[in-house]
Amino acid sequence: MKVKIICLMVFVAASLFAGCNPAPSSPEGKKVLSAEVQEAIKLMKERDSGFDRFFAKSYGYAVLPKNFKGAWWIGGAGGNGEVYEKGSLIGYCSMGHATIGFSFGGQFFREIIFFRDKSDLDRFTTGEYTFAAQAMAVAVTAGAAAKADYKSGMAVFIMADKGLMIDASIGGQKFNYTAK
């Protein structure tokens, strides 16, 4: 029973983090976010050329270029990004992440979620997409993309940017989507 209550609390916290409007409020904000997304894609492709396969074969993808995660037993994370369908921008997303457990520190990271087909992208854009990030994400290292594959229609990659995080916690991510 305690585990169910803890999981419910983590889900509610993640929902609150993702509850804000993910679209930048100004044209300048949209340009900055777009530049950050392109930089994240470039950096991930430079680190591992195997990403070309995902960009070529995935129906769509979401790129969250600047996320922050912080924790002291209870953790939270958040970030905004862009969502693409067949290479064209279709909207914006925000992510909220909550954890509980042995987790300390802070970290900036980039995240890309690839959607295998239209139904997987639709599930994301209709708000039906949540997951336990630690269980599904692949850390971006040389050769990681070549070994990775879709799980439940998604392939998730995380690239640590700055910071130090010790994390052995349970939690989940919740996403919010707004069309372009």
C-alpha positions, 0 to 999 in steps of 0.5 A: 500500500505504501508503494502505491501511495508513493507512486501516486505522489510522484505522478502528481508531482510530475504532472504539476511540473509538466502542467505549464504551457510548453510553447515559448510566449514570444517569437524570440523565445521560439527562435532561442528554443529552436536553436537549442534543439538544433544544437542538441541534435548536432551534439548527439549526432557528433557523439554517436552517428547511430542517431542518423538511423533514428532520425531517418526511420522514426515517424517523429521525435521530441527534443528537450534541449535544456532540462534540469534535475535536482534532488535531495531524497525527493527530486524533480526535473523539468524542461521544454522542447519541440516536437517533430512529425516526419522532420517538420515542427508540429508543436512544443512540449514540456516535461515534468519529472519527479522521483523519491529515493536515494537521490542527491545532486543536480544535473542539466541534461538533454533528452530526445524521444523517438516515436516509431509510428504515428500511433506512438506520436499520437499517444504523446501529443494527446497527453497519454504518455508517461514513463519511468525515465530511468527504466527506459532511457539510454545514456548517450555514449559512442555506439549507444544508438546502434545498440538501442531499439524502441520499447513500447514504440519509443526510444529515449536518449539522455545526454548529461550536460553538467552537474553531478547526480547520484540517483537510485530512485523511483519516479516518472516523467509526464509530458504536456503538448501544445500544437504549433 
